[in-house]
Amino acid sequence: MAAIPAADIEAELAEQVAAVSATGGEVMIVGGGTKTFYGEPIEALPLEVAAHSGIIDYDPAELVITLRAGCRLAEVEALLAENRQMFGFEPPHFGEAATIGGMIACGLAGPRRAYAGSVRDFVLGARLLDGRGEALNFGGRVIKNVAGFDISRSLVGSLGTLGVILEASIRVIPAYQQEITLAFEHARAADHVKWINQLGAEPWPISASCWHDGQSLLRLSGSEQGVAQAQAQLGGEVADSPWQALREQTHPFFAGDEDLTRVAVPPASGDLDYDLPQLIEWGGAQRWLRGDLRIASLRKRIEPHGGNACAWRGHAGEPRFQPLPAALLKLQRNIKSSFDPALIFNRGRLFTRR
């Protein structure tokens, strides 16, 4: 059976959106469905977008790939690997059906995030189907064309509340020649945080770090010579790589059904002082707590210091994301209204309904 042309799929999506908008309904954007757990649960008419797939432009020499949002993330990464390239932010999949659109809409990044940048740092341009059924273009396909306030990067982490991501241009990076994981002993989380931030002041080729159960792990990435020299100076024991397990949350720490809290704080912040299993990533900036705690109290405590806490799993009755201050919530709603006047897209998934 011949593939349906992308233009026809886009036209059909636009018709569906316009029809729902005219009737006052709501839609839930569905791609691969691997990250539906992330955000507030919603119920609405499914808008299937995974069929809008295909590579539009990819010249490895330009370090940019432009593709439709329904492309499978695993297939795109395989294509990049064939050309010794990769996404710098190491996006989690959480399932074989993960798509590029879901990757951008959720904005989640893996262990390399603190050292290479976030999804937002790599998105150069995007094409969006808004709440009027109109396709809008933002940004560009080359780095030099991206300047000023770029709406395409605002789509990252928007959880589909602004519209349907149709296409995206994403900067990629060359694959590293060599990677190695080193293990060090640090009995306390505070010891790890102090140590990893001291290392961050020097030009070590660090691409990931974590602490769990008294052990610090450090990944070095770069040229063979650079990694070898850093290993010789840093010491430590060569260890198995846990990074994919951390990225996909198949690491034993994440097993079970206990409440799981993701905490984002400035990297050098002190110990969170909870007698709970803890795992620390991103040089101290991302911390996971497993077990029962009062997340509302934690949020009040860390917010003045620039922190926030996400109820990643469990925490019945609590909002998934840290509530926004009134002024910022108003701004968020105004932005949504400008793209989605009838409020039909993923309403209530990112912030409270009204």
N, C-alpha and C positions, 0 to 999 in steps of 0.2 A: 504494500500500500504506500502510495506516495506521501511524503511529508506535507503537511499543511503549510503554505507559505507564511512566513512570519508576519507579513503585512495583513494577511487575513485574520490571523490570531489576534493581532493588535486591534484591528477594526472590531472584532467580535467582543473583545474585552471592553472597548470604549462604548459599545452599544449597551452592554450589560450595566456598566457603571452609570451611564446616562439614564437608563430605565429605573435603576434603583434610586438614584438621586431624585428623579421626578416623583416617585411614589413615597418618599420619606422613609425608605427602608435602610438597612445596614448590611454591610458585607464583611466577611472575615477572609482576608487574603491568605491563600494556601499555596505554598510552593512544595517543598519536599516534606513538610510536616515534622521535621526533626527537632525543632526548637519551639514547639507550641507551649511547652511548659514554662517558657520564659516570658514573664509579664502576667498581668492579671487575666484570669480566665474570662472568655467572652463567648457568647452564643449569637451567631448571625449567619446569614446566607453565605455559604462558601463560594469564594471567587477563585477558581483554579487557574494558576498561572504557570505551572511547571512546563507546559507544552511550548511556551515562548522561549525557545532555546536556540543556541547556535553561536559559533565564533564569528564576529563581524570583521575584526582586523587583528592580526598579531604578527608583528615583525620583531623577532627576538633582539635585533640590533637596537631597536628603539626602547626596549625595556617597558613596553606598555602593551596591554591586551584589552581589546574592546569586545564585549560579548553581551548576549542577551541574558536576562536575569534568571531564566529557567535552566541555564547550564548546570549540570551536576558538578559540585565542587571537586569531587574526587577525580573526575575526568579532566577538569581544567588543570588540577595540580599535576596529573600524569603528563599532560601535554607540556607544561612548563618544565617538568623534570627531564623530559627528553631533550630539552634545550639548555639544560644545566641552569635553570632559573626556578624561582619560587615566590610565593607571597611572603613578604617580610614579617607580617604580623601573626603567622602561624595559626590560622583560624580553626576552631574546633568544628567537627562535623556533627557529632551526636547521632550518626546514622548514615547509611549509604545514600539516601535520597537527598542529602543536603544540597542546597542550590546557592548560586552566587547572590541571588536576591535576598535570600534568608541571611546569608553571611553579612550583607550590608545592613539590612534592616535591624538585625540584632546587635551588630557592632561588637561582637565578642572576639577576643584575641587570646592567643595561647601564651606559652612560657616566654616567647621572644619579645612580647609586647613592651616590656620596660626598657629594652635595649635597642629595638629597631623602630618602634612606633606603633600606633594603633591603626585600625582599619581606616579611620578618618584621614590619617596622614597619607594614605596611598590612593584614595579615590580622586581622580582627576576630573571626571565628568559623569553625567548621568542623564537618562531620559526617563521622564516620569509621566504616568497617566494620572491626572488630577481628578478631583471630585466632580468636575463638569464633563468628564469624558474627553478632555483635551490632552494631547501629548506635549510636554514641555521639555526643552533641552537646557541643560546647565553645564557650565565648565567646558572642558575640551578634551581632546584625545592626546595632547602632548603637554609635557610639563610646562613649557614656556608660555602656553596659552592660558594658564590658570593664574588669575590675579584677582585681588579684591575679595569681597564677601562671596563665597562660593556656596550656593544652595545645595549643590550635589553632596557636599560633605555634611550638610545638616541632615541629610537622609540617613546617615549612619547612626544606628541606635534609635531611630524613630519608630521602630516596631510596626511599620506599615500604616501609621496613623496619618501620614501626609498624602499617600497615594500608592499606586502600583509602580514599583521600579521595573522599567522595561529593559533598559540597557545600562551598562556602566563601562567606563574606561578606568583601568586600575594599573598603577605602576607596580612593576615587579622588580626583584633584585637577583643578581647572580647567586647561584648556589655556592656554598663554602667548600673549599678544598678539603678541609679537615674539621672534624668535631670530636670532642672527647668530654667525658663526664668525670669529675673528680669529687671524692667524698672527704668530708672533714667532720670532726666531732665538736659539737657545741651543745652542752647540756641544756641550756635555756634558750628560749626564743629571743630574749633580749640580747644574748651574746651573739646570736646569728645576725640580728638586725644591725648591731654596731659593727660587726666584722664586714658584712656585705656592703655597708655604706662607706666604710673606709676603703674597700677595694674599688668602689665606684669613683673615687677621686683620682685613680690612676688609669692609664690607658690599657688596661687588660682587655683581651678579646672575649669578654663575657657576653654570652647570648641567652643565658637563662640561669635562674637560681631558685632554690627552694629549701625549706627547713621543715623537718617532721621527725618527731620522736627522737630528738637528740642528735640528729645527723643533718649536716648541711651538704647540699649537692650543688655543684657549679658546672655549667657547660661552657666550654671554650670553643669558639668557631672562628675560622679564618684560614690563612695560608698554612701549609704544613709546617713551615719554619716558625711562623709566629705562634702557632699553638704549641709546638714543641718547646719553644723558649719559655712561654708562659707557664707551662706545666712544670718545667724544671725549677722555676723560681717560686711558684706557689706551693709546690709539694702536693700533699693529699694522696689518696689512694684512687686508682682507676676503678670506676664503678659502672654498673649497667645503666643504660639510659632509661630514665623514667618519664621522659618528656612527652611522648605520645600518650602514655597512660594519664598524665596530668592534664594534657590538652583535652582528651576525650572523657575524662573523669571516670576511667576504669581503674584508677589507682585504688588500692584497698581503703584508703582514707574516706573515699566517697561512697563506699558500700553501705547498704542498710537503708532504713527509712527514718532515722532520727532527723530532727530539725537541722538544717544546714544553712549557715549564715555566711554570706560573702561581705567582707568589710574592706572598703577602700579608704586608706589614710595616707598622709604624707610618709614617704619611705622611712624616714628616721624616727617615726613616732615610737613611743615607748611601748612596753608590754600592755596588752589589753586586760590583763589581770583576771582572766576567767579560768577556772579549774576545769577546762574542757579540752578534748583533743583538738589540736590546732595544726594547720599547715600554712606556711608562709611562702608566697611567691613574689616575683617582681621587685626584688631588692627590698622587701618590707612593705611595698605599697598595696599588695593584695593579700588578705589574710582570711582563712577559712576557719570557722568554728563549728564543731559538730556536737549537738546536744541541746539541752533545754536552757534557754536564756531569755530574758525580757528584752526583746529587740527594740521596743520603744524607748526603754531606758538607755540602751547602747547608742541609739541614734541621737538622743539629746546630748549625750556625753561627747560624742565625736564631731558633731556638726560644727561647733564653734572653731574647731581646728581644721576644717576643710575636709572632714571625713563623711562617709555615708555607708549605710548597711542595706544589703539586699536580702530579703527572705527567699533564698534560693530554693529551699525545700522545706515544707512544713510551715510552722508559725501560723497556725490556723487563726483566722480573724484579724490578722495584721496585714496592712498593705504590702504588696510585693516590693515596691521601691520606696525609698525614703521620701516622705511627703515634701513637696516643694514649698518654699515661702510664697505667700500670697502674690507678690509682685511677679515672681518668676512663673508661677502657675498661670497667671493672667497672660503673660507674654507667650507661653507655650500654646495656650488656647487660641490666642489671636493668630499665631502662625498657622495652626491647624485650620482655622476658619478661612484663611486666605487661600489655602490649597484645596480645602474640602468644606465648602460652605454649608452643605447639608449634613455634615458630620457622619458620613456613611462608612468610612474606612476604619476598621479595627477599633471602633469606639469603646473607650474604657480600658484598653489594654495597657496603655502607658501611664495615664493618670486618671483620676476619678471622673466618672460621668457627670453630666449636668443636665 
